């Protein structure tokens, strides 16, 4: 599985984060997507975007709802996460 070195730099560019904050966001993102099942999705509310296990952005039309995720997998397969910025 690919490591996403520049995820934070790509998606958090409006937040004026330090190098260390970007690094921590990249570590967090990679840890979260590695916990997903193959059908799992990671939703990041701060940027209102959803990502699949490969780290690819998922179109709004393709998003599974939380309930759909529970029904298709039998357990919570939909992480909701907050990315904090130091502002």
C-alpha positions in Angstrom: 0.0 0.0 0.0 1.3 3.4 -0.9 2.3 5.9 1.7 0.8 9.3 1.0 3.6 11.8 1.8 1.9 14.9 0.5 -1.7 14.3 1.6 -1.8 17.2 4.1 0.1 19.5 1.8 -2.5 18.8 -0.9 -5.7 19.0 1.1 -4.8 21.3 4.0 -3.0 24.1 2.0 -5.4 26.8 3.2 -4.6 26.1 6.9 -1.0 27.5 7.1 0.4 24.4 8.9 4.0 23.9 9.9 6.1 21.2 8.4 5.6 19.1 11.6 1.8 19.6 11.5 1.7 18.4 7.9 3.9 15.5 8.8 1.6 14.5 11.7 -1.5 14.8 9.4 0.2 12.6 6.8 1.0 10.0 9.5 -2.6 10.2 10.8 -4.1 9.8 7.3 -1.9 6.8 6.4 -2.7 5.1 9.8 -6.5 5.7 9.3 -6.7 4.4 5.7 -4.6 1.3 6.7 -7.3 0.4 9.2 -10.1 0.4 6.7 -11.4 -2.8 5.1 -11.2 -2.9 1.3 -14.7 -1.3 1.0 -14.1 1.1 3.9 -14.1 4.9 3.6 -12.6 7.6 5.6 -14.5 10.9 5.9 -12.6 14.0 7.0 -15.3 16.7 7.9 -12.9 19.6 8.1 -12.3 19.4 4.4 -15.6 17.6 3.6 -13.9 14.8 1.7 -14.1 11.0 1.7 -11.2 8.7 0.8 -11.0 5.0 0.1 -8.5 2.5 1.4 -6.1 3.4 -1.4 -6.1 7.1 -0.3 -8.1 8.1 -3.4 -10.8 10.7 -3.0 -14.3 9.3 -3.4 -16.9 11.2 -5.4 -20.0 12.3 -3.4 -22.2 10.0 -5.6 -20.1 7.0 -4.6 -20.1 7.6 -0.9 -21.6 4.9 1.3 -23.7 6.2 4.2 -22.8 5.1 7.7 -25.9 2.9 7.7 -25.0 1.4 4.4 -21.6 0.6 5.7 -23.1 -1.1 8.8 -25.5 -3.1 6.7 -23.0 -4.3 4.1 -20.1 -5.2 6.5 -21.8 -5.9 9.8 -19.6 -3.4 11.7 -18.5 0.2 11.6 -16.4 0.4 8.5 -16.8 4.2 8.1 -14.3 6.3 10.1 -15.2 9.9 10.8 -12.2 11.9 11.8 -11.2 15.4 12.7 -7.9 16.8 11.5 -6.9 19.5 13.9 -4.9 22.5 12.9 -2.9 24.7 15.3 -4.4 28.1 14.6 
